[in-house]
Amino acid sequence: MRPGGDGPGEQPPDELPEWFLDHLRAATGRRSRIVIGHILKHGYVTTEELSEVYGYGHPPRAARDVREQGIPLETFYVTGGDGRRIAAYRFGDPHDARPYKLGGRGIWPKDLKAQLVESSRSRCAICAAPYRARELQIDHRVPYEVGGDWGDGDVDPAQVMLLCGSCNRSKSWTCEHCDNLTGPRDAEVCRTCYWGNPEDYSHIALRQMRRVDLVWDAGEIDEHDRMSRLAMEAEERLADFIKRLLAGAE
């Protein structure tokens, strides 16, 4: 039986403007078309369905694919098959559609990743951990849904960064739930956010917070384990223990 509980409104195709349906039909990309088709047929699609029916390990990415086509989606919540609260997606106001974004992201220039790997020393921009080049992904600092691409012009390397898969998923999830993405879509908000500019930021998804992502690599693992043991002896979480040590060093 399908998840429910919050009474989502159905959106039959015959109630959508024909011009909006034309926009939906023109969307490209397999994931986008699957999400669009499911919503047209059922009124909405849940993260549970995207995962279990269509096999998407990161359902919000499929929803972002649709938004990147300039198609408005609303996120709401229903009760999943196991009783937990899960996200679901349905079409937003058709008048918020942005047909100029049809076709989605452009293709990255072939030499761009090589440039980024060299300038970053093959490290993730968020956690700073070193990775093999093929394990790093190019990502817009300002989400595509807010800033779009650069048309036919050259890509400015300063406007993109390399992320490991884990940090890219975390950024995707945070942006997905940020009020800026569901509201004004102000690019300056993204430029001053930790997830868009971890080197120099003033907020984290509009919250007054500061964050440091630490990774102990290879030869540093013994130091991590030593600190972890000390934190356990002090009956503190490792993060709290590290913050206390840093505060005492002032």
KETOR-657860 format. One record per residue: residue number from 1; residue in one letter; x, y, z of N, C-alpha, C in turn. Coordinates in steps of 0.1 Angstrom, whole numbers. Each point is the difference from the previous one (the first is absolute). Example, Ala and Ser with C-alpha at 12.3 -4.5 7.8 and 13.67 -1.06 7.14 Angstrom:
BEGIN
  resi  resn    n_x    n_y    n_z   ca_x   ca_y   ca_z    c_x    c_y    c_z
     1     A    132    -57     78     -9     12      0      9     12      0
     2     S     -4     11     -7      9     11      0     -8     11      8
***
This chain:
BEGIN
  resi  resn    n_x    n_y    n_z   ca_x   ca_y   ca_z    c_x    c_y    c_z
     1     M      8    -12      0     -8     12      0      9     12      0
     2     R     -5     11     -7      8     12     -1      1      8     12
     3     P     11      6      3      1      9     12    -11     11      0
     4     G     -4      4     11    -10     11      1      0      6     14
     5     G    -11      5      4     -1      6     13     -1     15      1
     6     D      5      7    -10      0     15      0    -10      5    -11
     7     G     -6     -8     -7    -10      4     -9      5      9    -12
     8     P     11     -5     -7      5      8    -11    -10      2    -11
     9     G     -1     11     -6     -9      3    -11      5     -6    -13
    10     E     -9     -7     -7      3     -6    -13      1     12    -10
    11     Q      8     -3    -11      1     10    -10     -2     -6    -14
    12     P    -13     -3     -3     -3     -6    -13      5      8    -11
    13     P      5     -7    -11      6      8    -11    -10     10     -6
    14     D    -14     -4      0     -9      9     -7     -3     13      8
    15     E      6      1     12     -1     12      8     12      9     -1
    16     L     10     -5     -8     12      8     -2      0      7    -13
    17     P      5     13     -1     -1      7    -12      8     -8    -11
    18     E     -5      1    -12      6     -7    -12     14      5     -2
    19     W      3     12      2     14      5     -2      9     -6     10
    20     F     -5     -3     13      8     -6     10      2    -14     -4
    21     L    -10     -7     -5      2    -14     -4     10     -1    -11
    22     D      0     10     -9     10      0    -11     14      1      6
    23     H      1      8     10     13      2      7      4    -14      6
    24     L     -9     -7      6      3    -13      6      4    -10    -10
    25     R     -7      0    -12      3     -9    -10     14      2     -6
    26     A      5     13      0     12      3     -6     12     -2      9
    27     A     -2     -4     13     11     -2      9      8    -12     -4
    28     T     13      1      2      9    -11     -4      6     -7     13
    29     G      6    -11     -3      7     -7     11     -9    -11      6
    30     R      5    -12      1     -8    -12      4     -6      2     14
    31     R      8      5     10     -6      2     13    -11     10      0
    32     S      2     11     -7    -10     11      0    -13     -6     -6
    33     R      1     -7    -11    -12     -5     -7     -7    -10      9
    34     I      7     -8      7     -6    -10      9     -8      7     11
    35     V      6     10      6     -7      8     11    -12      7     -5
    36     I      2      6    -12    -11      8     -6    -12    -10     -3
    37     G      3    -11     -6    -10     -9     -4     -7     -6     12
    38     H      7     -3     10     -7     -5     12     -9     10      7
    39     I      4     13      0     -8     10      6    -13      2     -9
    40     L      2      0    -13    -11      2     -9    -10    -11      2
    41     K      4    -12      3     -9    -12      1     -6      0     14
    42     H      8      3     11     -5     -3     13     -2     13      8
    43     G      5     11     -5     -2     13      8     12      4      8
    44     Y      8    -10      4     12      3      7      9    -12      1
    45     V     12      1      4      9    -11      1      8      1     13
    46     T      2    -11      7      7      1     13     14     -4     -1
    47     T      8      3     10     14     -4      0      1    -16      1
    48     E    -10     -5      7     -1    -15      1     -2     -6    -14
    49     E     -9      5     -8     -2     -5    -13     12      2     -9
    50     L      6     12      1     12      2     -8     11    -10      3
    51     S      1     -4     13     10     -9      4     -3    -15     -3
    52     E    -12     -4      4     -4    -14     -1     -6     -4    -14
    53     V     -7      9     -7     -5     -3    -13     10      2    -11
    54     Y      7     12      1      9      4    -11     14     -2      3
    55     G      4     -4     13     13     -3      3     10     11      2
    56     Y     -5     12      3      8     12      2      5      0     14
    57     G     13     -1      2      6      0     14     -1     13      7
    58     H     -1     11     -8     -1     14      6    -12      7     -7
    59     P    -12     -3      5    -12      5     -7      0     15     -2
    60     P      5      9     10     -1     14     -3      8      4    -13
    61     R     10     -8     -4      7      3    -12     -9     -1    -12
    62     A     -9    -10      0    -10     -1    -11     -9     12      0
    63     A     -4      5     12     -9     12      0      8     12     -5
    64     R     12      1      3      8     11     -4      2      0    -16
    65     D      1    -12     -5      0     -1    -15    -12      7     -6
    66     V    -11     -2      6    -12      6     -6      0     15      2
    67     R      4      5     12      1     14      2     10      7     -9
    68     E     11     -8     -3     10      6     -9     -5      2    -14
    69     Q    -12     -6     -3     -6      2    -13     -9     12      0
    70     G      0      7     11     -9     12      1    -14     -4      4
    71     I     -2    -12      5    -14     -4      4     -1      1     15
    72     P    -10      7      5     -2      2     14     -5    -13      7
    73     L      6     -4     11     -4    -11      8     -2      5     14
    74     E    -10     -4      7     -2      2     14      3    -12      8
    75     T      7      2     11      3    -11      9    -10      0     12
    76     F     -6    -11      3     -9     -1     11      3    -14      7
    77     Y     -8     -3     10      4    -13      7    -13     -9      2
    78     V      3    -13     -1    -10    -10      1      5    -11     10
    79     T     -8     -9      3      4    -11      9      5    -12     -9
    80     G     12     -4      2      5    -11     -8     -5    -14      4
    81     G      3    -10     -7     -4    -13      3      3     -6     13
    82     D     11      6      6      4     -5     13     -4     10     11
    83     G     -9      9     -3     -5      9     10      8     13      2
    84     R     11      1     -7      9     12      2     -5     11    -10
    85     R      3     12      4     -3     12     -9     10      1    -11
    86     I     -5      0    -12      9      1    -12     -4     11     -9
    87     A     10      4     -8     -3     11     -9     -7     -5    -13
    88     A     -8      9     -6     -6     -3    -13      0     13     -8
    89     Y     -2     -2    -13      1     11     -9    -12      1     -9
    90     R     -5     12     -3    -11      2    -10      4     13     -7
    91     F     -7      3    -11      3     12     -8     -4     12      8
    92     G      8     11     -1     -4     12      6     -8      8     -9
    93     D     -1     13      3     -8      9     -9      6      1    -14
    94     P     -8     -4    -10      6      0    -14      6     13     -4
    95     H     -5     11      6      5     14     -4     14      2      5
    96     D      5     -9      9     14      1      5      9     -8     -9
    97     A     -5     -6    -11      8     -7     -9     10      9     -7
    98     R     12     -5     -4     10      8     -7      4     -7    -12
    99     P     -7      1    -11      2     -7    -12     14      2     -6
   100     Y      7     11      3     13      3     -5     10    -10      6
   101     K     -3     -8     10      9     -9      6     -2    -14     -6
   102     L     -9     -2    -10     -2    -13     -6     13     -5     -5
   103     G      2    -13      2     12     -6     -5     10     -3     11
   104     G     -2      7     12      8     -3     11     14      6     -1
   105     R      9     -6      8     14      5      1      7     -2    -14
   106     G     10      9     -2      8     -2    -11     11    -10      3
   107     I      8     -4    -10     10    -10      2     13      7      4
   108     W      6     -4     10     13      6      5     11     -1    -10
   109     P      7     11     -2     12     -1    -10      9    -11      5
   110     K      6     -7    -10      9    -11      4     12      3      9
   111     D      5     12     -2     12      3      8     -3      7     14
   112     L    -13      2      2     -4      7     13      4     -9     12
   113     K     -3    -12      0      2     -9     11     15      0      3
   114     A      8     -1    -11     15     -1      2      5     13      7
   115     Q     -6     11     -4      4     13      6     -4      0     15
   116     L    -12     -5      3     -5      0     14      8    -10      9
   117     V      4    -11     -6      8    -10      7     13      6      4
   118     E      6      7    -10     13      6      3      0     11     10
   119     S    -10      9     -1     -1     11      9     -4     -4     14
   120     S     -8    -11      2     -4     -5     13      9    -10      6
   121     R     10     -4     -8      9    -11      4     -8    -13      2
   122     S    -11     -2     -8     -8    -11      0     -7     -3     13
   123     R     -4     11      6     -7      0     13    -15      5     -1
   124     C     -8     -6      8    -14      5      0     -1     14      6
   125     A     -8      9     -6     -1     13      5     -6      2     14
   126     I     -8    -10      4     -7      0     13      8     -6     11
   127     C      3    -13     -2      7     -7     11     15      0     -1
   128     A      5      5    -12     15      1     -2      7    -13      0
   129     A     -7    -11     -1      7    -13     -1      5     -2    -14
   130     P     11     -7     -2      6     -3    -13     -8    -12     -6
   131     Y     -2      1    -13     -7    -11     -7      7     -1    -14
   132     R     -2    -12     -6      4     -1    -14    -10      8     -8
   133     A      6      6    -11     -8      9     -9    -14     -6     -4
   134     R      0    -13     -3    -13     -5     -4    -10     -1     11
   135     E      4      1     12     -9      0     12     -6     14      4
   136     L      5     10     -7     -5     13      2     -9      5    -11
   137     Q    -10      8      4    -11      4     -9      0     15     -1
   138     I     -2      6    -12     -1     14     -2    -14      4      5
   139     D      0     11      8    -13      5      4     -1     15      0
   140     H    -11      6     -4     -2     14      0      1      5     15
   141     R      7     11      2     -1      6     13    -14      6      3
   142     V     -5      7     -9    -14      4      0     -8    -11     -7
   143     P    -10     -6      7     -7    -11     -6     -6      3    -14
   144     Y      0    -10     -8     -5      3    -14    -14      5      0
   145     E     -8     -4     10    -14      4      0     -1     15      3
   146     V     10      6      6      0     14      3      8      8    -10
   147     G     12     -4     -4      8      7     -9      0     -4    -14
   148     G     -4    -13     -3      1     -5    -13     14     -2     -5
   149     D      1     -2    -13     14     -2     -6      4     14     -6
   150     W     10     -1     -8      6     12     -6     -3      1    -15
   151     G    -11     -6     -4     -3      0    -15     11     -6     -8
   152     D      4      7    -11     11     -5     -8     13      5      3
   153     G      1      8     11     12      6      4      9     -9      7
   154     D     13      4      3      9     -8      7     -4     -1     15
   155     V      3    -12      5     -3     -2     15     11      7      8
   156     D     -4      7     10     10      6      9      3    -10     11
   157     P     13     -5      0      3    -10     11     -3      5     14
   158     A      0     13      2     -3      5     13    -14     -2      4
   159     Q     -9     -3     -9    -14     -2      3     -4    -14      2
   160     V     10     -9     -1     -3    -15      3     11     -5     10
   161     M     -2    -12      5      9     -6      9     -1    -15     -1
   162     L     10     -7      5      0    -14      0     -4     -5     14
   163     L    -10    -10      0     -5     -6     12      1    -15     -1
   164     C      3     -6     12     -1    -15      1    -15     -3      0
   165     G     -3    -13     -3    -14     -4     -1     -8      3     13
   166     S      6     -2     11     -7      2     13     -3     14      2
   167     C      9      9     -2     -2     14      2    -10      6    -11
   168     N      1     -6    -12    -10      5    -10    -14     -4      4
   169     R     -2    -12      5    -13     -4      5     -5      9     11
   170     S      9      3     10     -4      8     11     -4     14     -5
   171     K      8      6     -9     -3     13     -6    -14     -1     -7
   172     S     -2    -10     -8    -12     -2     -7    -12      0      9
   173     W      1     -8     11    -11     -1     10     -3     14      7
   174     T     11      7      4     -2     13      6     -6     10     -9
   175     C      5      1    -12     -5      9    -10    -15     -3     -3
   176     E     -3    -12      0    -14     -5     -3    -10      5     10
   177     H      5      2     13     -8      4     11      2     14      4
   178     C      8      8     -7      3     13      3    -12     10     -4
   179     D     -4      9      9    -11      9     -4      4      9    -12
   180     N     13      2     -3      3      8    -11     -3     -7    -13
   181     L      1    -14     -1     -3     -7    -12    -15     -1     -2
   182     T     -8     -1     11    -14     -1     -1     -7     14      0
   183     G      8     10      2     -5     14      0      6      9    -10
   184     P      8     10      4      4     10     -9     11     -4    -10
   185     R      7    -10      3     11     -5     -9     10     11     -3
   186     D      5      6     10     10     11     -1     14     -6     -1
   187     A      7      2    -11     13     -6     -2     10      5     11
   188     E     -1     12      4      9      6     10     -1     -8     13
   189     V    -12     -5      4     -1     -8     12      8    -13     -1
   190     C      0     -5    -12      8    -13     -3     15      3      1
   191     R      4     12     -6     14      3      0      6      3     13
   192     T     -9      3     10      5      3     14     -3    -11      9
   193     C     -4    -12     -5     -3    -12      8     12     -9      0
   194     Y      1     -7     11     11    -10      2      0    -10    -11
   195     W    -12     -4     -5      0    -11    -10      4      5    -14
   196     G     -1     14     -1      5      5    -13     14      6      0
   197     N      4      4     12     13      6      2      6     -3     13
   198     P      4    -12      3      5     -4     13     12      7      5
   199     E      7      7    -10     12      7      4     -3     14      6
   200     D    -12      5     -3     -4     14      5    -15      1      0
   201     Y     -7     -2     11    -14     -1      0     -5      8     12
   202     S    -13      3      0     -6      7     12    -12     -7      6
   203     H     -4    -11     -7    -12     -8      6      1    -14     -6
   204     I     -8     -9      5     -2    -13     -5    -15     -2     -3
   205     A     -3      0    -12    -14     -1     -4     -9      9      8
   206     L      4     13      1     -7     11      6      0     -1     15
   207     R      7     -9      6      1     -1     15     14      5      4
   208     Q      0      7     11     13      6      5      7    -11      8
   209     M      9     -7     -8      8    -11      5     13      0     -7
   210     R     10     -7      6     13     -2     -6      3    -14      1
   211     R      8     -5     -9      2    -14     -2     14     -3     -5
   212     V      6    -11      5     13     -5     -5     -1    -15     -2
   213     D      2     -4    -12      0    -15     -3     14     -5      1
   214     L      3     -9      9     14     -6      1      0    -14     -4
   215     V     11     -3     -7      2    -14     -5     15     -3      4
   216     W      2    -11      7     13     -5      3      4    -10    -10
   217     D     10      2     -8      4     -8    -11     12     -9      3
   218     A      0    -12     -4     11     -9      0      9      1     12
   219     G     11      8     -1     10      1     11     -5      7     12
   220     E    -12      6     -1     -5      8     11    -10     -8      9
   221     I     -3    -12     -4    -10     -8      7      3     -3     14
   222     D     13     -2      3      4     -3     14     -3     12      9
   223     E      2     12     -5     -3     12      7    -15      1      3
   224     H     -8     -3    -10    -15      0      2     -4    -10     11
   225     D      6    -12     -1     -4    -10     10      4      4     14
   226     R     12      6      1      4      5     13     -9     10      6
   227     M     -4     10     -9    -10     10      5    -13     -6      3
   228     S     -4    -10     -8    -13     -7      3      0     -6     13
   229     R     11     -7      4      1     -6     13     -1     10     11
   230     L      7     11     -2      0     11     11    -14      5      1
   231     A     -7      2    -11    -14      5      1     -9    -10      7
   232     M      2    -13     -2     -8    -11      7      3      1     15
   233     E     13      1      3      3      1     15     -6     12      6
   234     A     -1     11     -7     -6     12      5    -16      0     -1
   235     E     -5    -11     -6    -14     -2     -2     -6     11     -8
   236     E      7      4    -11     -4     10     -9     -1     -5    -14
   237     R     -8      6     -8      0     -3    -15     13      5     -5
   238     L      6     -6    -10     13      4     -5     -1     15     -5
   239     A    -11      4     -6     -1     14     -5      0     10     12
   240     D     -7     -4     10      0      9     12     14      1      7
   241     F      7    -12      0     13     -1      6     10      9     -8
   242     I     -1      0    -13      9      8     -8     -3     15      2
   243     K    -13      3      0     -3     14      2      5      5     14
   244     R     -1     -8     10      5      4     13     15      2      0
   245     L      7    -10     -7     15      2     -1      4     13     -7
   246     L     -8      3    -11      3     12     -7     -3     13      8
   247     A    -11     -1      8     -3     12      8     11      2     11
   248     G      5    -11      5     11      1     11     13      4     -6
   249     A      2     -1    -13     13      4     -6      1     15     -2
   250     E    -11      7      2      0     15     -3      8      7     11
***
